[in-house]
Amino acid sequence: MSTDTTAAVGVERETRTELERASYALFPVRVSRVQRVGASFARLTMSSPGLAGFGAGGHDQRIKLLLPQLPLAAHDLPDGDWYAWWRELPDAVRPVMRTYTVRAFRPASARAQAEIDVDFVLHGVEDGHAGPASAWAAAARVGDEVVLVGPSRPGTGRMWGVEWAPPPEARTLLLVGDETALPAVSAVLEQLPPGVRATALLEVPCSGDLTGLSSPADLTVEWLPRNGSHAPGELLLERVREVAPALVDEASRTVAIDFDDVDLDAGILWEVPEHAEAVGPECLYAWLAGEAGVVKALRRHLVREVGVPRSSVAFMGYWREGRAEGQ
């Protein structure tokens, strides 16, 4: 291959990568509906004409919400680098940024604006220890303004905040999460294809948080309400130890050699294999999300004790006990 040809191929690849890459934009929206969907959850529906340009990714798509300390009219929202703009704002006026999952997205129609649903866990609201996002959601009213940060065209994959990526041939799925992962698990289950066997283990604050979940897949859901009697993650750890071995095909078990455990203090707990192993249709693919220390223990157990291939376990620390997002 000549130098000119090599250069042309390189430019073509770079151009294609740019076309495939999602660009992120600010979407000012208003709260259009507020609904309680469990004792510990509030669902806020947000809409605006501009939301028609939101790039829906499906499954467990993450977005950012910028919760304003001042009315949005006080901010000159940028068309370009939103993150640099946000970073440069003084602390006293900088919107609080938090990460959430798209519970549902409904495109614009002739009769209605585009809408997006976001479910908030109302941590600490009743005892006065709520963080800024929980406090905002608990007090939200129709007409309140907020800024959503998301991709500006539809797509899927990591660039769209989507981490759900089991191998196509996997037919046995295990989804494990606490209340912070419930919106993502719910959205994933709704989009699974028929013919898949899915088990969802979901730990929630109390029995009042149990809701109906639907899926085209062969679905088994186990709710694990703490009801003030268990520490966060305790029920998940116990139940995964009981359930997981029966989901693993013997032919797919592996022995973890030089298992690289995760240092919670060294960085974010987040790993989604790009090329998951699937030894056969019964090979287990596990998706774990919730408190970082619990997720670390769950991943360690599945790989070291149960024999699930490391590349067939996706694990995400959505939050860390004792730390706010970004710490």
C-alpha positions in Angstrom: 0.0 0.0 0.0 1.4 3.4 -1.0 2.0 6.2 1.4 -0.8 8.2 -0.2 -3.2 5.3 0.0 -2.3 4.7 3.6 -2.9 8.3 4.4 -6.3 8.3 2.6 -7.4 5.2 4.5 -6.4 6.9 7.8 -8.4 10.0 7.0 -11.4 7.8 6.0 -11.2 5.9 9.3 -10.9 9.1 11.3 -13.8 10.6 9.4 -15.9 7.5 10.0 -15.1 7.6 13.7 -16.1 11.2 13.9 -19.4 10.4 12.2 -20.0 7.5 14.6 -19.1 9.5 17.7 -22.0 11.1 19.6 -21.8 14.8 20.3 -23.4 15.9 23.6 -25.6 19.0 23.9 -27.6 20.8 26.5 -31.4 20.3 26.5 -33.3 22.8 28.7 -36.5 21.1 29.7 -39.5 21.6 32.0 -41.1 19.2 34.4 -44.4 18.2 32.9 -45.5 15.4 35.3 -44.5 14.3 38.8 -45.5 10.8 39.9 -44.6 8.6 42.9 -43.8 5.1 41.7 -43.0 3.5 45.0 -42.4 4.5 48.5 -38.8 5.6 47.7 -39.1 6.8 44.1 -40.4 9.7 42.2 -40.8 9.7 38.4 -40.3 13.1 36.8 -41.4 13.5 33.2 -39.6 16.3 31.4 -40.4 17.8 28.0 -39.6 20.7 25.6 -39.6 21.4 21.9 -35.8 21.1 21.8 -35.9 17.6 23.3 -37.0 16.3 19.9 -33.3 16.4 19.1 -32.3 14.1 21.9 -30.4 11.0 20.8 -32.1 8.1 22.5 -29.9 5.1 23.0 -32.2 2.6 24.8 -31.4 0.0 27.5 -29.4 1.5 30.4 -28.7 4.9 28.8 -27.1 7.4 31.2 -27.6 11.2 31.0 -26.5 14.1 33.1 -28.9 16.5 34.8 -27.8 20.0 35.7 -30.0 21.1 38.7 -29.9 24.9 38.7 -29.2 27.0 41.8 -30.5 30.0 39.9 -33.3 30.2 37.4 -32.2 29.0 34.0 -32.9 32.5 32.6 -29.9 33.7 34.6 -27.6 31.5 32.6 -26.3 32.0 29.1 -26.3 28.4 28.0 -23.5 27.6 25.5 -23.9 26.0 22.1 -20.5 24.4 22.3 -18.4 23.0 25.1 -21.0 22.6 27.8 -18.5 21.0 30.3 -16.0 23.9 30.1 -18.9 26.3 30.6 -20.1 24.4 33.6 -16.6 24.1 35.2 -16.0 27.8 34.8 -19.1 28.9 36.7 -18.6 30.1 40.3 -19.5 27.6 43.0 -22.4 29.7 44.2 -24.2 29.5 40.9 -22.9 26.4 39.2 -25.8 23.9 38.7 -25.4 20.6 40.6 -24.6 17.8 38.2 -25.8 14.2 38.7 -26.0 11.1 36.6 -29.3 9.3 36.0 -30.8 6.7 33.7 -33.3 7.3 31.0 -36.3 5.3 32.2 -38.3 6.0 29.0 -38.1 8.3 26.0 -41.1 9.2 23.8 -40.3 11.0 20.6 -42.3 14.1 19.5 -45.5 13.6 17.7 -48.0 15.8 16.0 -49.9 16.1 19.2 -47.2 16.2 21.9 -43.6 17.3 22.5 -40.9 14.8 23.1 -40.8 13.5 26.7 -38.3 11.8 28.9 -38.9 10.0 32.2 -36.3 9.9 34.9 -36.8 8.0 38.2 -35.2 9.5 41.3 -34.5 7.6 44.5 -35.6 9.9 47.4 -32.7 9.1 49.7 -32.8 10.8 53.1 -35.9 13.0 52.3 -37.9 12.0 55.3 -35.1 12.4 57.8 -33.8 15.6 56.4 -30.5 14.1 55.1 -31.3 14.2 51.4 -28.6 15.2 48.9 -29.3 18.0 46.4 -30.7 15.8 43.7 -33.1 13.9 46.0 -34.2 17.1 47.6 -34.8 18.7 44.2 -36.8 15.7 43.0 -38.9 15.5 46.1 -39.9 19.2 45.8 -40.2 19.3 42.0 -43.4 20.7 40.6 -44.8 21.0 37.1 -43.1 23.9 35.3 -39.8 23.6 37.1 -36.8 24.0 34.8 -33.7 21.8 34.6 -31.0 21.1 32.0 -30.4 17.7 30.5 -27.1 16.7 29.0 -27.3 14.0 26.4 -26.3 12.9 22.8 -27.7 15.0 20.0 -28.6 12.1 17.7 -29.8 8.5 18.2 -27.4 5.7 18.5 -26.2 3.0 20.9 -23.2 1.9 22.7 -20.8 3.6 25.2 -20.8 6.9 23.4 -24.5 7.1 24.1 -24.1 6.1 27.7 -25.3 2.6 27.1 -23.4 -0.2 28.9 -25.7 -3.1 28.3 -23.7 -5.2 25.8 -24.1 -9.0 26.3 -22.8 -11.3 23.5 -25.6 -11.9 21.0 -25.6 -15.6 21.6 -26.0 -15.3 25.4 -29.4 -16.6 26.5 -29.0 -16.7 30.2 -28.8 -13.3 31.9 -28.4 -12.2 35.5 -29.1 -8.6 36.4 -28.3 -7.6 40.0 -28.8 -4.1 41.4 -30.0 -2.0 44.3 -32.5 0.8 44.1 -30.2 3.1 42.2 -30.0 0.5 39.4 -33.7 -0.2 39.3 -34.5 2.2 36.5 -31.7 0.8 34.3 -32.7 -2.8 35.0 -36.4 -2.0 34.3 -35.5 -0.4 30.9 -33.2 -3.3 29.9 -35.8 -5.9 30.8 -38.4 -4.2 28.6 -36.1 -4.4 25.6 -34.9 -8.0 25.9 -35.8 -10.3 23.0 -38.0 -13.4 23.4 -36.1 -16.6 23.9 -33.8 -15.2 26.6 -33.9 -16.4 30.2 -33.4 -13.4 32.6 -33.1 -13.4 36.3 -33.3 -10.0 38.1 -32.3 -9.7 41.8 -33.4 -6.3 43.1 -32.7 -4.9 46.5 -34.9 -1.9 47.5 -35.4 0.1 50.7 -38.9 -1.3 51.6 -41.8 -3.5 50.5 -43.6 -0.4 49.2 -41.1 -0.2 46.4 -42.1 -3.4 44.7 -43.5 -2.6 41.2 -44.5 -4.7 38.2 -41.8 -5.4 35.7 -42.4 -6.7 32.2 -40.3 -8.2 29.6 -40.6 -10.3 26.3 -38.0 -12.6 27.9 -38.5 -15.5 30.2 -38.2 -13.4 33.3 -37.8 -14.2 37.0 -37.8 -11.2 39.3 -36.9 -11.4 43.0 -37.5 -8.4 45.2 -35.3 -8.0 48.3 -36.7 -5.2 50.5 -34.5 -4.2 53.4 -37.3 -2.9 55.5 -34.9 -1.3 57.9 -33.5 -4.7 59.0 -30.5 -5.1 56.7 -27.5 -3.1 55.6 -27.4 -2.0 51.9 -26.2 -4.9 49.8 -26.6 -7.5 52.4 -29.6 -9.2 50.8 -28.1 -9.0 47.3 -24.8 -10.7 48.4 -26.7 -13.5 50.2 -29.1 -14.1 47.3 -26.5 -14.1 44.5 -24.6 -16.8 46.4 -27.7 -18.9 46.4 -28.9 -18.3 42.9 -25.9 -17.8 40.6 -24.4 -21.4 40.7 -27.6 -22.9 39.2 -27.5 -20.4 36.3 -24.0 -21.3 35.1 -23.5 -24.0 32.5 -20.8 -26.4 33.7 -19.0 -26.3 30.4 -18.6 -22.5 30.6 -17.0 -22.4 34.1 -13.5 -21.0 34.3 -10.8 -20.8 36.9 -9.7 -17.3 37.8 -5.9 -17.1 37.7 -4.3 -14.0 39.0 -7.7 -12.4 39.7 -7.3 -8.6 39.5 -9.5 -7.3 42.3 -10.5 -3.7 42.3 -9.1 -1.0 44.6 -12.1 1.2 45.4 -9.8 4.1 46.5 -7.8 4.0 43.3 -10.6 5.1 40.9 -14.0 4.5 39.6 -15.5 0.9 39.8 -16.7 0.5 36.3 -15.9 -2.3 33.8 -17.9 -3.5 30.9 -16.2 -6.1 28.7 -16.2 -5.2 25.1 -15.9 -8.8 24.0 -17.8 -11.0 26.4 -17.1 -14.7 26.3 -20.0 -17.0 25.4 -19.1 -20.6 25.5 -22.6 -21.5 24.5 -26.2 -20.3 24.6 -26.4 -21.3 28.3 -23.3 -19.3 29.3 -24.2 -16.8 32.0 -23.8 -13.0 31.3 -24.0 -11.0 34.5 -24.7 -7.3 34.8 -24.1 -5.8 38.3 -24.8 -2.2 39.4 -25.2 -0.4 42.7 -23.1 0.6 45.7 -19.4 0.2 44.7 -18.3 -2.0 47.6 -21.2 -4.4 47.1 -20.7 -4.6 43.4 -17.0 -5.4 44.0 -17.9 -8.3 46.3 -20.5 -9.6 43.9 -18.1 -9.6 41.0 -15.4 -11.3 43.0 -17.8 -14.0 44.1 -19.1 -14.7 40.5 -15.6 -14.9 39.0 -13.7 -16.6 41.8 -16.3 -18.8 43.4 -18.9 -19.5 40.7 -16.6 -19.6 37.7 -18.2 -17.0 35.5 -15.6 -15.8 32.9 -14.4 -12.4 33.9 -15.2 -11.1 30.4 -18.9 -12.1 31.0 -19.4 -9.9 34.0 -20.2 -6.2 33.6 -20.0 -4.3 36.9 -20.7 -0.6 37.7 -20.4 1.3 40.9 -23.3 3.7 40.6 -22.5 5.2 44.0 -20.1 4.8 47.0 -21.1 4.6 50.6 -20.2 7.9 52.3 -19.4 9.8 49.1 -21.3 12.1 46.8 -21.0 11.8 43.0 -17.7 13.1 41.8 -15.8 12.6 45.0 
